[in-house]
């Protein structure tokens, strides 16, 4: 068995052995991979945000110093820390710094409010929180102070101040509940000797895609996520010449690692971060930064296409637009992308739980326009079953089940939910209806009425 913490469901030993033997899992932590990327691509630009440009060497140095600073402020290996940041360079720095410290980031969309954030804090027993002091008029510090006051977990709050803003903390460092507050900019210390850690440990938590406050927590390991991002980067032929636009929230699995931010960094490419997925924000950035690859949900794709028809920004640098996330893009939208934006389109179906299917660059147009492709890994196993759990005939619709080297075997600290959401032999019951075409491609068609969705794909608004 792997050395995952209590509350996590490990992969059975025979599957662990198989995924190592095939070379999917390679035993390197994501933060240690960043060290290697910094050595290999040092002077190249890793992150862009507005006028800010950060090289690989600088990114790794910032991660080192931030990790040491977190440790100085009391964070320890194994502790969970909620990260609720917009698409700014600090998101990448903080996530990798926490992993380098051995703490576990919990990815939390910046749009979530007190009831959902409180739920996440309590399920993970998070001792720390990193977020904006205020964002789009909402006071995150006040929200977190209320959650901390309810106890007993949150004890460290690190606030990202808006550029040029005075700290909203007003000199307050400890509140009556014993929670300490720090400006994130003050978290900096000389790097310490690296910790040796196992790559089968949890790298970070993602949230499931349910829209109720009781979202499930999904523990992704270094081994499985490094494989996902690397394999997805290979599939779309990412190179150091690619510029990836993170238009959707960075904490989405689709944006972070399909291949997304992690996949782009793994090849020495450049990640451009924008805080709004709308065309007014993104199309000028595509032109200015010569963006080559991006990923959007169908609603965002339609907004971009309609705006592009009106303003004709120069998007000639684009070579690939990934579209999907959790839903099949309407054919009428998919058909417009290639001729209007002048690039290839790739349909993607992703779940935070790990299943990732994609159309291939060499697929015929009909496959790209009408399916969500095939699983990323040759060791992904897909079943489509009827109400009795029996496989349906080829081409018929049934419930989609999945297991594989990136697909978790259980939600975190959710034994009752797991009993419903996983089969006895370890398949995730997605709660989604799907069918397989004659050439093996997947079409996810929705979900049966009254079935709670297990899927951790993101909501289609892109927020």
Secondary structure, DSSP 4 states (H G I P E B T S, - for coil): ---PPTT--PPPHHHHHHHHHTTS-----HHHHHHHHHHHHTTSEEEEETTEEEEHHHHHHHHHHHHHHHHHTT--TT-EEEEE--SSHHHHHHHHHHHHHT-EEEE--TT--HHHHHHHHHHHT--EEEEESEETTEEHHHHHHHHHHH-SS--EEEEEPPTTPPPTTTT--B-TTS-EEEEGGG------PPPP--TTSEEEEEE-S--SS-PPEEEEEHHHHHHHHHHHHHHTT--TT-EEEE-S-TTSHHHHHSSHHHHHHHTT-EEEE-S--SHHHHHHHHHHHT--EEEE-HHHHHHHHHHHHHH----TT--EEEEEESSPPPHHHHHHHHHHH-SEEEEEEE-TTS-EEE--TTS-HHHHHH---EESSTT-EEEEE-TTSPBPPTT--EEEEEEBTTB-SS-TT-HHHHHHHB-TTS-EEEEEEEEE-TTS-EEEEE--TTPPP---PPPTT--
